[in-house]
Amino acid sequence: MLRPLLFSVLLAACAASAPPAAAPLGGTFTLGNEANEQESLDAVLGKSRYSVFLFFTADCPVQKAHDARMRETVAKYAAKGVAFYAVASETKIDINAERAEAKRRAIGMPLLEDKNAVFADALKVEYSTHVVLFERNRVIRYSGAEDSERVHLTAKVVPHLEQALDAVLAGKDPAVKSAEPLGCPLRKH
């Protein structure tokens, strides 16, 4: 009689100490793809179990400094089934010029248009180079800086995004779920 009661108490204690499940991002979002068609966020997320969105500004020097490192990250994790998308959320930009610059710099991912910064605002994204790692079900697993450095890229860098990707691909929660973004302020409004 005492054993079942003890087991129930231990089970309840373990359940109470488990972290709460993250709520999926609510709302309706559409993003303009490179064919100038609107796609729902759910359609974009449905293409892969995990998707990374990189908020992109073509003229940001911090973004340019991270291009090579992000290309390496894309190559490494796309091979593991992770989808990558750049997102242009600034208003008063020429999306075709942004896409041409992204292509010239070979960023390795399609550039989606977030008209009126609706998606960026919902995610509270304020800077370019901000990355957001989503599960297919809209749960955010990581949000913030790609890594710990702004422009002087050293060997001592902490690769926040890669650590989060390694964790989720291993079926674990990322140890760090957010880090302060280090890019240029987005001109959204």
Secondary structure, DSSP 8 states (H G I E B T S, - for coil): -HHHHHHHHHHHHHHHHS--------S--EEE-TTS-EEEHHHHHTTSSEEEEEE--TT-HHHHHHHHHHHHHHHHHHTTTEEEEEEE--SS--HHHHHHHHHHTT-SS-EEE-GGGHHHHHHT--BTT-EEEEETTS-EEEEE-SSS-SSS--TT---HHHHHHHHHHTT---S--EE---S-B----
